Structures are given as C-alpha cells and as structure tokens.
Amino acid sequence: MSRKANAEQVWKQFEDHLAPRLHLCTIDRVVYSHLVRHSRLEGKLRLEFPLSWLARGTNLSKISVREAVRRLIGHRVLRLVQRSKAGHVVEVRIPNEVRAGRPSRMARRAGSRTRALDLDNLDFLKSPGLRLAIHARERRRCFYCLSRVTPATRCLDHVVPLAKFGDNSWRNLVSCCQECNSRKNAFRAADYLRRLHRERRLTDAELAARFRALDAVAAGKLRPRLSPELLRRHGGGV
Ligand SMILES: [Zn+2]
C-alpha cells in the first residue's frame, strides 16, 4: 500500500462525521489521529507498534492508550491483525472506509456496499447458520492441519483469541479439528502453523499455503457465503 491518504479529506471527514457519530472521547480522538498520521498519511495501511510508543507519542498513559485502542477496534476504525509481545499490528481505516465516517447522503447512495458492511457487523457465533457458513468456507478440512473434519469433530477457532482483542467476525473465525482447537490455545496462529510444520504434519508447500490463507482471512478475502435468507434473518441488506 503506497498511496498516501488525502490528509485534508481525512481530517475533515474525521471532524465532521466520524468523531461525532461514534461519540469519540478526547483520548480516542488523539490516539486515532496519531495512528492515522503514522500509517495512512505515510501510505501504509498496516502499522505495528508497541503501546509504549503510542503512549509516548500521545503523552498519555499506557493504560489509557490500551483502552482507546480497544474502543477503536470495537468501533471498527482499527482492525486488529495481530497482537504479540512486540505490540499490536493494526490496519487503520480512514473515515471514508467506515460507515460512520461518510456523509449520510453518500452512505445511502452506496447501497451496493450494504451487504459487505452488514456482513462485517455480524457475530458469526450467534447462530447455527452463521457458524455453518464458516465451516462450509473451509470445505470440511481443518484450517490449520488440513485433516478432514466432520460435523461431529469440527469446531470454530478464534485466530486472534478474544482475550487478545479478537472478535467473532468472519475475519477472525476458522473451522478446525478439535485437536488443533485445543492445542493452538494461546499460540499465535502463525506460530501454531510453524509447530505443525516442525512436527511434519504440514509440508513446506502446505505451510506456505496456510500462511497465505491466514493473511487472506485477516484481509477479508475469504468471505463465507450467506444465503439471502440468512442475511435477512440477521439484519443484513440484500
Ligand atoms: Zn487440525
């Protein structure tokens, strides 16, 4: 990602639409501005940072910035890609990429995007139909070890655990076997895949393909298919 966002447009949309609609408090505004300045205004979508860096840069406490990051993830203006000892990796969304950040007239006109946006807001653990859609996406194979799974042996795993700010969206849930679900536990998904590779349960090529699949899930490229009826039932537009 090398295109720099238009700073003037970002600032105006942030002030005029995003911040008021999301009722962002002062701390959230400061933290968001700092993150946008060091990512999108530099032409980078993703930003990796330790909380200490964010606290220093905003002159706030680590506790305050941690809470702000959590709230901004909840508002979907940040998307957590990964969290490790080294810090967070997030994708920073600029206002026109967030529904609340666009002028309402434009949002209404963007009807064709309704389905995608509603899908983003769905809790995929909420109903059997939605859970099934994730299982169907993985085509009866464990996302991690590629072993065959059946309705009796499969489960859903949070790629980024809830305890580490993961959510129940389709970008953070995968279908896997029970063994992987319990063994992965606190591992980062990438580390768990490397472990499977070390144990010779994944070949080199399979490991590489799993990493690509992991990136694709996080980047929103592995969209589960929902029937129009299912979308309607969960309040999505069709
Ligand atoms: Zn498995």
Boltz pocket constraint, residues with backbone or C-beta under 6 A from the ligand:
constraints:
  - pocket:
      binder: B
      contacts: [[A, 142], [A, 143], [A, 144], [A, 145], [A, 146], [A, 147], [A, 176], [A, 177], [A, 178], [A, 179], [A, 180], [A, 181]]
      max_distance: 6.0
